[in-house]
Amino acid sequence: MPNKVRINLANPMELQELPGVGPEEANAIIKFRTEHGPIAAPQLSWILGAAITDAIWPQVNFDPADTTAPEAPGA
C-alpha cells in the first residue's frame, strides 16, 4: 500500500496524489487550512464535494489534526 497523504501537512503536489484531487482541489485544501487550520474528515468531504471518492479515504491521514496547519495564522 502506498504511503498515506498527510492532509494537514501535504503540499499541493502531494495532495494531487489522491484520487480525484487536481490542482483546484489541492488549492481548496490549502486555502481551507490557511483560513481555518487543520482539516478533519467531515471537512474534507465539504471541501472536495464531488471530487471525493471512496478511493480517497484509505489514502488519507488526518494527523496531526490537533495541531496547527503549516500555513494557518500563527503557525
Distance bins in CASP14 RR format, pairs under 12 A and 6 or more apart:
PFRMAT RR
TARGET T0000
AUTHOR 0000-0000-0000
RMODE 2
METHOD distances of the structure
MODEL  1
1 58 1 0 0 1 0 0 0 0 0 0 0
1 59 0 0 0 0 1 0 0 0 0 0 0
1 61 0 0 0 0 0 1 0 0 0 0 0
2 14 0 0 0 0 0 1 0 0 0 0 0
2 17 1 0 0 1 0 0 0 0 0 0 0
2 18 0 0 0 0 0 1 0 0 0 0 0
2 19 0 0 0 0 0 1 0 0 0 0 0
2 55 0 0 0 0 0 1 0 0 0 0 0
2 58 0 0 0 0 1 0 0 0 0 0 0
2 59 1 0 0 1 0 0 0 0 0 0 0
2 60 0 0 0 0 0 1 0 0 0 0 0
2 61 0 0 0 0 0 1 0 0 0 0 0
3 10 0 0 0 0 0 1 0 0 0 0 0
3 14 0 0 0 0 1 0 0 0 0 0 0
3 17 0 0 0 0 1 0 0 0 0 0 0
3 18 0 0 0 0 0 1 0 0 0 0 0
3 58 0 0 0 0 0 1 0 0 0 0 0
3 59 0 0 0 0 1 0 0 0 0 0 0
3 60 0 0 0 0 0 1 0 0 0 0 0
3 61 0 0 0 0 1 0 0 0 0 0 0
4 10 0 0 0 0 1 0 0 0 0 0 0
4 14 0 0 0 0 0 1 0 0 0 0 0
4 17 0 0 0 0 1 0 0 0 0 0 0
4 18 0 0 0 0 1 0 0 0 0 0 0
4 56 0 0 0 0 0 1 0 0 0 0 0
4 57 0 0 0 0 0 1 0 0 0 0 0
4 58 1 0 0 1 0 0 0 0 0 0 0
4 59 1 0 1 0 0 0 0 0 0 0 0
4 60 1 0 0 1 0 0 0 0 0 0 0
4 61 1 1 0 0 0 0 0 0 0 0 0
4 62 0 0 0 0 1 0 0 0 0 0 0
4 63 0 0 0 0 1 0 0 0 0 0 0
5 11 0 0 0 0 0 1 0 0 0 0 0
5 12 0 0 0 0 0 1 0 0 0 0 0
5 13 0 0 0 0 0 1 0 0 0 0 0
5 14 1 0 1 0 0 0 0 0 0 0 0
5 15 1 0 0 1 0 0 0 0 0 0 0
5 16 0 0 0 0 1 0 0 0 0 0 0
5 17 1 0 1 0 0 0 0 0 0 0 0
5 18 1 0 1 0 0 0 0 0 0 0 0
5 19 0 0 0 0 0 1 0 0 0 0 0
5 21 0 0 0 0 1 0 0 0 0 0 0
5 26 0 0 0 0 0 1 0 0 0 0 0
5 29 0 0 0 0 0 1 0 0 0 0 0
5 39 0 0 0 0 0 1 0 0 0 0 0
5 44 0 0 0 0 0 1 0 0 0 0 0
5 56 0 0 0 0 1 0 0 0 0 0 0
5 57 0 0 0 0 0 1 0 0 0 0 0
5 58 0 0 0 0 0 1 0 0 0 0 0
5 59 1 0 1 0 0 0 0 0 0 0 0
5 60 1 0 1 0 0 0 0 0 0 0 0
5 61 1 0 0 1 0 0 0 0 0 0 0
5 62 0 0 0 0 0 1 0 0 0 0 0
5 63 0 0 0 0 0 1 0 0 0 0 0
6 14 1 0 0 1 0 0 0 0 0 0 0
6 15 0 0 0 0 1 0 0 0 0 0 0
6 17 0 0 0 0 0 1 0 0 0 0 0
6 18 0 0 0 0 0 1 0 0 0 0 0
6 29 0 0 0 0 0 1 0 0 0 0 0
6 33 0 0 0 0 0 1 0 0 0 0 0
6 38 0 0 0 0 0 1 0 0 0 0 0
6 39 0 0 0 0 0 1 0 0 0 0 0
6 59 0 0 0 0 0 1 0 0 0 0 0
6 60 0 0 0 0 1 0 0 0 0 0 0
6 61 1 0 1 0 0 0 0 0 0 0 0
6 62 0 0 0 0 1 0 0 0 0 0 0
6 63 1 0 0 1 0 0 0 0 0 0 0
6 64 1 0 0 1 0 0 0 0 0 0 0
6 65 0 0 0 0 1 0 0 0 0 0 0
6 67 0 0 0 0 0 1 0 0 0 0 0
6 69 0 0 0 0 0 1 0 0 0 0 0
6 70 0 0 0 0 0 1 0 0 0 0 0
7 14 0 0 0 0 1 0 0 0 0 0 0
7 15 1 0 0 1 0 0 0 0 0 0 0
7 17 0 0 0 0 0 1 0 0 0 0 0
7 18 0 0 0 0 1 0 0 0 0 0 0
7 21 0 0 0 0 1 0 0 0 0 0 0
7 25 0 0 0 0 0 1 0 0 0 0 0
7 26 0 0 0 0 0 1 0 0 0 0 0
7 28 0 0 0 0 0 1 0 0 0 0 0
7 29 1 0 0 1 0 0 0 0 0 0 0
7 30 0 0 0 0 0 1 0 0 0 0 0
7 32 0 0 0 0 0 1 0 0 0 0 0
7 33 0 0 0 0 1 0 0 0 0 0 0
7 37 0 0 0 0 0 1 0 0 0 0 0
7 38 0 0 0 0 1 0 0 0 0 0 0
7 39 1 0 1 0 0 0 0 0 0 0 0
7 40 0 0 0 0 1 0 0 0 0 0 0
7 41 0 0 0 0 1 0 0 0 0 0 0
7 43 0 0 0 0 1 0 0 0 0 0 0
7 44 1 0 0 1 0 0 0 0 0 0 0
7 45 0 0 0 0 0 1 0 0 0 0 0
7 47 0 0 0 0 1 0 0 0 0 0 0
7 48 0 0 0 0 0 1 0 0 0 0 0
7 52 0 0 0 0 0 1 0 0 0 0 0
7 56 0 0 0 0 1 0 0 0 0 0 0
7 57 0 0 0 0 0 1 0 0 0 0 0
7 59 0 0 0 0 1 0 0 0 0 0 0
7 60 1 0 1 0 0 0 0 0 0 0 0
7 61 1 0 0 1 0 0 0 0 0 0 0
7 62 1 0 1 0 0 0 0 0 0 0 0
7 63 0 0 0 0 1 0 0 0 0 0 0
7 64 0 0 0 0 0 1 0 0 0 0 0
7 65 0 0 0 0 1 0 0 0 0 0 0
7 69 0 0 0 0 1 0 0 0 0 0 0
7 70 0 0 0 0 0 1 0 0 0 0 0
8 14 0 0 0 0 0 1 0 0 0 0 0
8 15 0 0 0 0 0 1 0 0 0 0 0
8 29 0 0 0 0 1 0 0 0 0 0 0
8 30 0 0 0 0 0 1 0 0 0 0 0
8 32 0 0 0 0 0 1 0 0 0 0 0
8 33 1 0 0 1 0 0 0 0 0 0 0
8 34 0 0 0 0 0 1 0 0 0 0 0
8 36 0 0 0 0 0 1 0 0 0 0 0
8 37 1 0 0 1 0 0 0 0 0 0 0
8 38 1 0 1 0 0 0 0 0 0 0 0
8 39 1 0 1 0 0 0 0 0 0 0 0
8 40 0 0 0 0 1 0 0 0 0 0 0
8 41 0 0 0 0 0 1 0 0 0 0 0
8 43 0 0 0 0 0 1 0 0 0 0 0
8 44 0 0 0 0 0 1 0 0 0 0 0
8 60 0 0 0 0 1 0 0 0 0 0 0
8 61 0 0 0 0 1 0 0 0 0 0 0
8 62 1 0 0 1 0 0 0 0 0 0 0
8 63 1 0 0 1 0 0 0 0 0 0 0
8 64 1 0 0 1 0 0 0 0 0 0 0
8 65 1 0 0 1 0 0 0 0 0 0 0
8 66 0 0 0 0 1 0 0 0 0 0 0
8 67 1 0 0 1 0 0 0 0 0 0 0
8 68 0 0 0 0 1 0 0 0 0 0 0
8 69 1 0 1 0 0 0 0 0 0 0 0
8 70 0 0 0 0 1 0 0 0 0 0 0
8 71 0 0 0 0 0 1 0 0 0 0 0
8 72 0 0 0 0 1 0 0 0 0 0 0
8 75 0 0 0 0 0 1 0 0 0 0 0
9 15 0 0 0 0 0 1 0 0 0 0 0
9 29 0 0 0 0 0 1 0 0 0 0 0
9 30 0 0 0 0 0 1 0 0 0 0 0
9 33 0 0 0 0 1 0 0 0 0 0 0
9 37 0 0 0 0 0 1 0 0 0 0 0
9 38 0 0 0 0 1 0 0 0 0 0 0
9 39 0 0 0 0 0 1 0 0 0 0 0
9 60 0 0 0 0 0 1 0 0 0 0 0
9 61 0 0 0 0 1 0 0 0 0 0 0
9 62 0 0 0 0 0 1 0 0 0 0 0
9 63 0 0 0 0 1 0 0 0 0 0 0
9 64 1 0 0 1 0 0 0 0 0 0 0
9 65 0 0 0 0 0 1 0 0 0 0 0
9 67 0 0 0 0 1 0 0 0 0 0 0
9 68 0 0 0 0 0 1 0 0 0 0 0
9 69 1 0 0 1 0 0 0 0 0 0 0
9 70 1 0 0 1 0 0 0 0 0 0 0
9 71 0 0 0 0 0 1 0 0 0 0 0
9 72 0 0 0 0 0 1 0 0 0 0 0
9 75 0 0 0 0 0 1 0 0 0 0 0
10 16 0 0 0 0 1 0 0 0 0 0 0
10 17 0 0 0 0 1 0 0 0 0 0 0
10 18 0 0 0 0 1 0 0 0 0 0 0
10 21 0 0 0 0 1 0 0 0 0 0 0
10 25 0 0 0 0 0 1 0 0 0 0 0
10 26 0 0 0 0 1 0 0 0 0 0 0
10 29 1 0 0 1 0 0 0 0 0 0 0
10 30 0 0 0 0 1 0 0 0 0 0 0
10 33 0 0 0 0 1 0 0 0 0 0 0
10 38 0 0 0 0 0 1 0 0 0 0 0
10 39 0 0 0 0 0 1 0 0 0 0 0
10 44 0 0 0 0 0 1 0 0 0 0 0
10 59 0 0 0 0 0 1 0 0 0 0 0
10 60 0 0 0 0 1 0 0 0 0 0 0
10 61 0 0 0 0 1 0 0 0 0 0 0
10 62 0 0 0 0 0 1 0 0 0 0 0
10 63 0 0 0 0 0 1 0 0 0 0 0
10 69 0 0 0 0 0 1 0 0 0 0 0
10 70 0 0 0 0 1 0 0 0 0 0 0
10 71 0 0 0 0 0 1 0 0 0 0 0
11 17 0 0 0 0 0 1 0 0 0 0 0
11 26 0 0 0 0 1 0 0 0 0 0 0
11 27 0 0 0 0 0 1 0 0 0 0 0
11 29 0 0 0 0 0 1 0 0 0 0 0
11 30 0 0 0 0 1 0 0 0 0 0 0
11 33 0 0 0 0 0 1 0 0 0 0 0
11 69 0 0 0 0 0 1 0 0 0 0 0
11 70 0 0 0 0 1 0 0 0 0 0 0
11 71 0 0 0 0 1 0 0 0 0 0 0
12 18 0 0 0 0 0 1 0 0 0 0 0
12 21 0 0 0 0 1 0 0 0 0 0 0
12 22 0 0 0 0 1 0 0 0 0 0 0
12 23 1 0 0 1 0 0 0 0 0 0 0
12 24 0 0 0 0 0 1 0 0 0 0 0
12 25 0 0 0 0 1 0 0 0 0 0 0
12 26 1 0 1 0 0 0 0 0 0 0 0
12 27 1 0 0 1 0 0 0 0 0 0 0
12 28 0 0 0 0 0 1 0 0 0 0 0
12 29 0 0 0 0 1 0 0 0 0 0 0
12 30 1 0 0 1 0 0 0 0 0 0 0
12 31 0 0 0 0 0 1 0 0 0 0 0
12 33 0 0 0 0 0 1 0 0 0 0 0
12 71 0 0 0 0 0 1 0 0 0 0 0
13 21 0 0 0 0 0 1 0 0 0 0 0
13 22 0 0 0 0 0 1 0 0 0 0 0
13 23 0 0 0 0 1 0 0 0 0 0 0
13 26 1 0 0 1 0 0 0 0 0 0 0
13 27 0 0 0 0 0 1 0 0 0 0 0
13 30 0 0 0 0 0 1 0 0 0 0 0
14 21 0 0 0 0 1 0 0 0 0 0 0
14 22 0 0 0 0 0 1 0 0 0 0 0
14 26 0 0 0 0 1 0 0 0 0 0 0
14 29 0 0 0 0 0 1 0 0 0 0 0
14 30 0 0 0 0 0 1 0 0 0 0 0
14 59 0 0 0 0 0 1 0 0 0 0 0
14 60 0 0 0 0 0 1 0 0 0 0 0
14 61 0 0 0 0 0 1 0 0 0 0 0
15 21 1 0 1 0 0 0 0 0 0 0 0
15 22 1 0 0 1 0 0 0 0 0 0 0
15 23 0 0 0 0 1 0 0 0 0 0 0
15 24 0 0 0 0 0 1 0 0 0 0 0
15 25 1 0 0 1 0 0 0 0 0 0 0
15 26 1 1 0 0 0 0 0 0 0 0 0
15 27 0 0 0 0 1 0 0 0 0 0 0
15 28 0 0 0 0 1 0 0 0 0 0 0
15 29 1 0 1 0 0 0 0 0 0 0 0
15 30 1 0 0 1 0 0 0 0 0 0 0
15 31 0 0 0 0 0 1 0 0 0 0 0
15 32 0 0 0 0 0 1 0 0 0 0 0
15 33 0 0 0 0 0 1 0 0 0 0 0
15 39 0 0 0 0 0 1 0 0 0 0 0
15 44 0 0 0 0 0 1 0 0 0 0 0
15 47 0 0 0 0 0 1 0 0 0 0 0
15 48 0 0 0 0 0 1 0 0 0 0 0
15 51 0 0 0 0 0 1 0 0 0 0 0
15 56 0 0 0 0 0 1 0 0 0 0 0
15 59 0 0 0 0 0 1 0 0 0 0 0
15 60 0 0 0 0 1 0 0 0 0 0 0
16 22 1 0 1 0 0 0 0 0 0 0 0
16 23 1 0 0 1 0 0 0 0 0 0 0
16 24 0 0 0 0 0 1 0 0 0 0 0
16 25 1 0 0 1 0 0 0 0 0 0 0
16 26 1 0 1 0 0 0 0 0 0 0 0
16 27 0 0 0 0 0 1 0 0 0 0 0
16 28 0 0 0 0 0 1 0 0 0 0 0
16 29 0 0 0 0 1 0 0 0 0 0 0
16 30 0 0 0 0 0 1 0 0 0 0 0
16 51 0 0 0 0 0 1 0 0 0 0 0
16 56 0 0 0 0 0 1 0 0 0 0 0
16 59 0 0 0 0 0 1 0 0 0 0 0
17 25 0 0 0 0 0 1 0 0 0 0 0
17 26 0 0 0 0 1 0 0 0 0 0 0
17 55 0 0 0 0 0 1 0 0 0 0 0
17 56 0 0 0 0 0 1 0 0 0 0 0
17 59 1 0 0 1 0 0 0 0 0 0 0
17 60 0 0 0 0 0 1 0 0 0 0 0
18 25 0 0 0 0 1 0 0 0 0 0 0
18 26 0 0 0 0 1 0 0 0 0 0 0
18 29 0 0 0 0 1 0 0 0 0 0 0
18 44 0 0 0 0 1 0 0 0 0 0 0
18 47 0 0 0 0 0 1 0 0 0 0 0
18 48 0 0 0 0 1 0 0 0 0 0 0
18 51 0 0 0 0 1 0 0 0 0 0 0
18 52 0 0 0 0 1 0 0 0 0 0 0
18 53 0 0 0 0 1 0 0 0 0 0 0
18 55 0 0 0 0 1 0 0 0 0 0 0
18 56 1 0 1 0 0 0 0 0 0 0 0
18 57 0 0 0 0 1 0 0 0 0 0 0
18 58 0 0 0 0 0 1 0 0 0 0 0
18 59 1 0 1 0 0 0 0 0 0 0 0
18 60 1 0 0 1 0 0 0 0 0 0 0
18 61 0 0 0 0 0 1 0 0 0 0 0
19 25 0 0 0 0 0 1 0 0 0 0 0
19 48 0 0 0 0 0 1 0 0 0 0 0
19 51 0 0 0 0 1 0 0 0 0 0 0
19 52 0 0 0 0 1 0 0 0 0 0 0
19 53 1 0 1 0 0 0 0 0 0 0 0
19 54 0 0 0 0 1 0 0 0 0 0 0
19 55 1 0 1 0 0 0 0 0 0 0 0
19 56 1 0 1 0 0 0 0 0 0 0 0
19 57 0 0 0 0 1 0 0 0 0 0 0
19 58 0 0 0 0 1 0 0 0 0 0 0
19 59 1 0 0 1 0 0 0 0 0 0 0
19 60 0 0 0 0 0 1 0 0 0 0 0
20 26 0 0 0 0 0 1 0 0 0 0 0
20 29 0 0 0 0 0 1 0 0 0 0 0
20 48 0 0 0 0 1 0 0 0 0 0 0
20 49 0 0 0 0 0 1 0 0 0 0 0
20 50 0 0 0 0 1 0 0 0 0 0 0
20 51 1 0 1 0 0 0 0 0 0 0 0
20 52 1 0 0 1 0 0 0 0 0 0 0
20 53 1 0 0 1 0 0 0 0 0 0 0
20 54 0 0 0 0 0 1 0 0 0 0 0
20 55 1 0 0 1 0 0 0 0 0 0 0
20 56 1 0 0 1 0 0 0 0 0 0 0
20 59 0 0 0 0 0 1 0 0 0 0 0
21 27 0 0 0 0 0 1 0 0 0 0 0
21 28 0 0 0 0 1 0 0 0 0 0 0
21 29 1 0 0 1 0 0 0 0 0 0 0
21 30 0 0 0 0 0 1 0 0 0 0 0
21 44 0 0 0 0 0 1 0 0 0 0 0
21 47 0 0 0 0 0 1 0 0 0 0 0
21 48 1 0 0 1 0 0 0 0 0 0 0
21 49 0 0 0 0 0 1 0 0 0 0 0
21 50 0 0 0 0 0 1 0 0 0 0 0
21 51 1 0 0 1 0 0 0 0 0 0 0
21 52 0 0 0 0 1 0 0 0 0 0 0
21 53 0 0 0 0 1 0 0 0 0 0 0
21 55 0 0 0 0 0 1 0 0 0 0 0
21 56 1 0 0 1 0 0 0 0 0 0 0
21 59 0 0 0 0 1 0 0 0 0 0 0
21 60 0 0 0 0 1 0 0 0 0 0 0
22 28 0 0 0 0 1 0 0 0 0 0 0
22 29 0 0 0 0 0 1 0 0 0 0 0
22 30 0 0 0 0 0 1 0 0 0 0 0
22 48 0 0 0 0 0 1 0 0 0 0 0
22 51 1 0 0 1 0 0 0 0 0 0 0
22 56 0 0 0 0 0 1 0 0 0 0 0
23 29 0 0 0 0 0 1 0 0 0 0 0
23 30 0 0 0 0 0 1 0 0 0 0 0
23 51 0 0 0 0 0 1 0 0 0 0 0
24 30 0 0 0 0 0 1 0 0 0 0 0
24 31 0 0 0 0 0 1 0 0 0 0 0
24 47 0 0 0 0 0 1 0 0 0 0 0
24 48 0 0 0 0 0 1 0 0 0 0 0
24 49 0 0 0 0 0 1 0 0 0 0 0
24 50 0 0 0 0 0 1 0 0 0 0 0
24 51 0 0 0 0 1 0 0 0 0 0 0
25 31 0 0 0 0 0 1 0 0 0 0 0
25 32 0 0 0 0 0 1 0 0 0 0 0
25 44 0 0 0 0 0 1 0 0 0 0 0
25 47 1 0 0 1 0 0 0 0 0 0 0
25 48 1 0 1 0 0 0 0 0 0 0 0
25 49 0 0 0 0 1 0 0 0 0 0 0
25 50 0 0 0 0 1 0 0 0 0 0 0
25 51 1 0 1 0 0 0 0 0 0 0 0
25 52 0 0 0 0 1 0 0 0 0 0 0
25 53 0 0 0 0 0 1 0 0 0 0 0
25 56 0 0 0 0 0 1 0 0 0 0 0
26 32 0 0 0 0 0 1 0 0 0 0 0
26 33 0 0 0 0 0 1 0 0 0 0 0
26 47 0 0 0 0 0 1 0 0 0 0 0
26 48 0 0 0 0 0 1 0 0 0 0 0
26 51 0 0 0 0 0 1 0 0 0 0 0
27 33 0 0 0 0 0 1 0 0 0 0 0
27 34 0 0 0 0 0 1 0 0 0 0 0
27 47 0 0 0 0 0 1 0 0 0 0 0
27 48 0 0 0 0 0 1 0 0 0 0 0
27 51 0 0 0 0 0 1 0 0 0 0 0
27 71 0 0 0 0 0 1 0 0 0 0 0
28 34 0 0 0 0 0 1 0 0 0 0 0
28 35 0 0 0 0 0 1 0 0 0 0 0
28 36 0 0 0 0 0 1 0 0 0 0 0
28 39 0 0 0 0 0 1 0 0 0 0 0
28 43 0 0 0 0 0 1 0 0 0 0 0
28 44 0 0 0 0 0 1 0 0 0 0 0
28 46 0 0 0 0 0 1 0 0 0 0 0
28 47 1 0 1 0 0 0 0 0 0 0 0
28 48 1 0 0 1 0 0 0 0 0 0 0
28 49 0 0 0 0 1 0 0 0 0 0 0
28 51 0 0 0 0 1 0 0 0 0 0 0
28 52 0 0 0 0 0 1 0 0 0 0 0
29 35 0 0 0 0 0 1 0 0 0 0 0
29 36 0 0 0 0 0 1 0 0 0 0 0
29 37 0 0 0 0 0 1 0 0 0 0 0
29 38 0 0 0 0 0 1 0 0 0 0 0
29 39 1 0 0 1 0 0 0 0 0 0 0
29 43 0 0 0 0 1 0 0 0 0 0 0
29 44 1 0 0 1 0 0 0 0 0 0 0
29 45 0 0 0 0 0 1 0 0 0 0 0
29 46 0 0 0 0 0 1 0 0 0 0 0
29 47 1 0 1 0 0 0 0 0 0 0 0
29 48 1 0 0 1 0 0 0 0 0 0 0
29 49 0 0 0 0 0 1 0 0 0 0 0
29 51 0 0 0 0 0 1 0 0 0 0 0
29 52 0 0 0 0 0 1 0 0 0 0 0
29 56 0 0 0 0 0 1 0 0 0 0 0
29 60 0 0 0 0 0 1 0 0 0 0 0
29 62 0 0 0 0 0 1 0 0 0 0 0
29 69 0 0 0 0 1 0 0 0 0 0 0
29 71 0 0 0 0 0 1 0 0 0 0 0
30 36 0 0 0 0 0 1 0 0 0 0 0
30 37 0 0 0 0 0 1 0 0 0 0 0
30 39 0 0 0 0 0 1 0 0 0 0 0
30 47 0 0 0 0 0 1 0 0 0 0 0
30 69 0 0 0 0 1 0 0 0 0 0 0
30 70 0 0 0 0 1 0 0 0 0 0 0
30 71 1 0 0 1 0 0 0 0 0 0 0
30 72 0 0 0 0 0 1 0 0 0 0 0
31 37 0 0 0 0 0 1 0 0 0 0 0
31 39 0 0 0 0 0 1 0 0 0 0 0
31 47 0 0 0 0 1 0 0 0 0 0 0
31 69 0 0 0 0 0 1 0 0 0 0 0
31 71 0 0 0 0 1 0 0 0 0 0 0
31 72 0 0 0 0 0 1 0 0 0 0 0
32 38 0 0 0 0 1 0 0 0 0 0 0
32 39 1 0 0 1 0 0 0 0 0 0 0
32 40 0 0 0 0 0 1 0 0 0 0 0
32 43 1 0 0 1 0 0 0 0 0 0 0
32 44 0 0 0 0 1 0 0 0 0 0 0
32 45 0 0 0 0 0 1 0 0 0 0 0
32 46 0 0 0 0 1 0 0 0 0 0 0
32 47 1 0 1 0 0 0 0 0 0 0 0
32 48 0 0 0 0 1 0 0 0 0 0 0
32 69 0 0 0 0 1 0 0 0 0 0 0
32 71 0 0 0 0 0 1 0 0 0 0 0
32 72 0 0 0 0 1 0 0 0 0 0 0
33 39 1 0 0 1 0 0 0 0 0 0 0
33 40 0 0 0 0 0 1 0 0 0 0 0
33 43 0 0 0 0 1 0 0 0 0 0 0
33 44 0 0 0 0 0 1 0 0 0 0 0
33 47 0 0 0 0 1 0 0 0 0 0 0
33 62 0 0 0 0 0 1 0 0 0 0 0
33 64 0 0 0 0 0 1 0 0 0 0 0
33 65 0 0 0 0 0 1 0 0 0 0 0
33 67 0 0 0 0 0 1 0 0 0 0 0
33 68 0 0 0 0 1 0 0 0 0 0 0
33 69 1 1 0 0 0 0 0 0 0 0 0
33 70 1 0 0 1 0 0 0 0 0 0 0
33 71 1 0 1 0 0 0 0 0 0 0 0
33 72 1 0 0 1 0 0 0 0 0 0 0
33 73 0 0 0 0 0 1 0 0 0 0 0
33 75 0 0 0 0 1 0 0 0 0 0 0
34 68 0 0 0 0 0 1 0 0 0 0 0
34 69 1 0 0 1 0 0 0 0 0 0 0
34 70 0 0 0 0 1 0 0 0 0 0 0
34 71 1 0 1 0 0 0 0 0 0 0 0
34 72 1 0 0 1 0 0 0 0 0 0 0
34 73 1 0 0 1 0 0 0 0 0 0 0
34 74 0 0 0 0 0 1 0 0 0 0 0
34 75 0 0 0 0 1 0 0 0 0 0 0
35 43 0 0 0 0 0 1 0 0 0 0 0
35 47 0 0 0 0 0 1 0 0 0 0 0
35 69 0 0 0 0 1 0 0 0 0 0 0
35 71 0 0 0 0 1 0 0 0 0 0 0
35 72 0 0 0 0 1 0 0 0 0 0 0
35 73 0 0 0 0 1 0 0 0 0 0 0
36 43 1 0 0 1 0 0 0 0 0 0 0
36 46 0 0 0 0 0 1 0 0 0 0 0
36 47 0 0 0 0 1 0 0 0 0 0 0
36 68 0 0 0 0 0 1 0 0 0 0 0
36 69 0 0 0 0 1 0 0 0 0 0 0
36 71 0 0 0 0 0 1 0 0 0 0 0
36 72 1 0 0 1 0 0 0 0 0 0 0
36 73 0 0 0 0 1 0 0 0 0 0 0
37 43 0 0 0 0 1 0 0 0 0 0 0
37 47 0 0 0 0 0 1 0 0 0 0 0
37 64 0 0 0 0 0 1 0 0 0 0 0
37 65 0 0 0 0 1 0 0 0 0 0 0
37 66 0 0 0 0 0 1 0 0 0 0 0
37 67 0 0 0 0 1 0 0 0 0 0 0
37 68 1 0 0 1 0 0 0 0 0 0 0
37 69 1 0 1 0 0 0 0 0 0 0 0
37 70 0 0 0 0 1 0 0 0 0 0 0
37 71 0 0 0 0 1 0 0 0 0 0 0
37 72 1 0 1 0 0 0 0 0 0 0 0
37 73 0 0 0 0 1 0 0 0 0 0 0
37 74 0 0 0 0 1 0 0 0 0 0 0
37 75 0 0 0 0 1 0 0 0 0 0 0
38 44 0 0 0 0 0 1 0 0 0 0 0
38 61 0 0 0 0 0 1 0 0 0 0 0
38 62 1 0 0 1 0 0 0 0 0 0 0
38 63 0 0 0 0 1 0 0 0 0 0 0
38 64 1 0 0 1 0 0 0 0 0 0 0
38 65 1 0 1 0 0 0 0 0 0 0 0
38 66 1 0 0 1 0 0 0 0 0 0 0
38 67 1 0 0 1 0 0 0 0 0 0 0
38 68 1 0 0 1 0 0 0 0 0 0 0
38 69 1 0 1 0 0 0 0 0 0 0 0
38 70 0 0 0 0 1 0 0 0 0 0 0
38 71 0 0 0 0 0 1 0 0 0 0 0
38 72 1 0 0 1 0 0 0 0 0 0 0
38 75 0 0 0 0 0 1 0 0 0 0 0
39 45 0 0 0 0 0 1 0 0 0 0 0
39 46 0 0 0 0 1 0 0 0 0 0 0
39 47 1 0 0 1 0 0 0 0 0 0 0
39 48 0 0 0 0 0 1 0 0 0 0 0
39 60 0 0 0 0 1 0 0 0 0 0 0
39 61 0 0 0 0 0 1 0 0 0 0 0
39 62 1 0 0 1 0 0 0 0 0 0 0
39 63 0 0 0 0 0 1 0 0 0 0 0
39 64 0 0 0 0 0 1 0 0 0 0 0
39 65 1 0 0 1 0 0 0 0 0 0 0
39 66 0 0 0 0 0 1 0 0 0 0 0
39 67 0 0 0 0 0 1 0 0 0 0 0
39 68 0 0 0 0 0 1 0 0 0 0 0
39 69 1 0 0 1 0 0 0 0 0 0 0
39 72 0 0 0 0 0 1 0 0 0 0 0
40 46 0 0 0 0 0 1 0 0 0 0 0
40 47 0 0 0 0 0 1 0 0 0 0 0
40 60 0 0 0 0 0 1 0 0 0 0 0
40 62 1 0 0 1 0 0 0 0 0 0 0
40 63 0 0 0 0 0 1 0 0 0 0 0
40 64 0 0 0 0 0 1 0 0 0 0 0
40 65 1 0 1 0 0 0 0 0 0 0 0
40 66 0 0 0 0 1 0 0 0 0 0 0
40 69 0 0 0 0 0 1 0 0 0 0 0
41 47 0 0 0 0 0 1 0 0 0 0 0
41 48 0 0 0 0 0 1 0 0 0 0 0
41 52 0 0 0 0 0 1 0 0 0 0 0
41 56 0 0 0 0 0 1 0 0 0 0 0
41 57 0 0 0 0 1 0 0 0 0 0 0
41 60 0 0 0 0 1 0 0 0 0 0 0
41 61 0 0 0 0 0 1 0 0 0 0 0
41 62 1 0 0 1 0 0 0 0 0 0 0
41 63 0 0 0 0 0 1 0 0 0 0 0
41 65 0 0 0 0 1 0 0 0 0 0 0
42 48 0 0 0 0 0 1 0 0 0 0 0
42 49 0 0 0 0 0 1 0 0 0 0 0
42 52 0 0 0 0 0 1 0 0 0 0 0
42 62 0 0 0 0 0 1 0 0 0 0 0
42 65 0 0 0 0 0 1 0 0 0 0 0
43 49 0 0 0 0 0 1 0 0 0 0 0
43 52 0 0 0 0 0 1 0 0 0 0 0
43 60 0 0 0 0 0 1 0 0 0 0 0
43 62 0 0 0 0 1 0 0 0 0 0 0
43 65 0 0 0 0 1 0 0 0 0 0 0
43 69 0 0 0 0 0 1 0 0 0 0 0
44 51 0 0 0 0 0 1 0 0 0 0 0
44 52 1 0 0 1 0 0 0 0 0 0 0
44 53 0 0 0 0 0 1 0 0 0 0 0
44 56 1 0 0 1 0 0 0 0 0 0 0
44 57 0 0 0 0 1 0 0 0 0 0 0
44 59 0 0 0 0 0 1 0 0 0 0 0
44 60 1 0 0 1 0 0 0 0 0 0 0
44 61 0 0 0 0 0 1 0 0 0 0 0
44 62 0 0 0 0 1 0 0 0 0 0 0
44 65 0 0 0 0 0 1 0 0 0 0 0
45 51 0 0 0 0 1 0 0 0 0 0 0
45 52 1 0 1 0 0 0 0 0 0 0 0
45 53 0 0 0 0 0 1 0 0 0 0 0
45 54 0 0 0 0 0 1 0 0 0 0 0
45 56 0 0 0 0 1 0 0 0 0 0 0
45 57 0 0 0 0 1 0 0 0 0 0 0
45 60 0 0 0 0 0 1 0 0 0 0 0
46 52 0 0 0 0 1 0 0 0 0 0 0
47 56 0 0 0 0 0 1 0 0 0 0 0
47 60 0 0 0 0 0 1 0 0 0 0 0
48 56 1 0 0 1 0 0 0 0 0 0 0
48 57 0 0 0 0 0 1 0 0 0 0 0
48 60 0 0 0 0 0 1 0 0 0 0 0
49 56 0 0 0 0 0 1 0 0 0 0 0
52 59 0 0 0 0 0 1 0 0 0 0 0
52 60 0 0 0 0 1 0 0 0 0 0 0
53 59 0 0 0 0 0 1 0 0 0 0 0
53 60 0 0 0 0 0 1 0 0 0 0 0
54 60 0 0 0 0 0 1 0 0 0 0 0
56 62 0 0 0 0 0 1 0 0 0 0 0
62 69 0 0 0 0 0 1 0 0 0 0 0
63 69 0 0 0 0 0 1 0 0 0 0 0
64 70 0 0 0 0 0 1 0 0 0 0 0
64 72 0 0 0 0 0 1 0 0 0 0 0
64 75 0 0 0 0 0 1 0 0 0 0 0
67 74 0 0 0 0 0 1 0 0 0 0 0
67 75 0 0 0 0 1 0 0 0 0 0 0
68 74 1 0 0 1 0 0 0 0 0 0 0
68 75 1 0 1 0 0 0 0 0 0 0 0
69 75 1 0 0 1 0 0 0 0 0 0 0
END
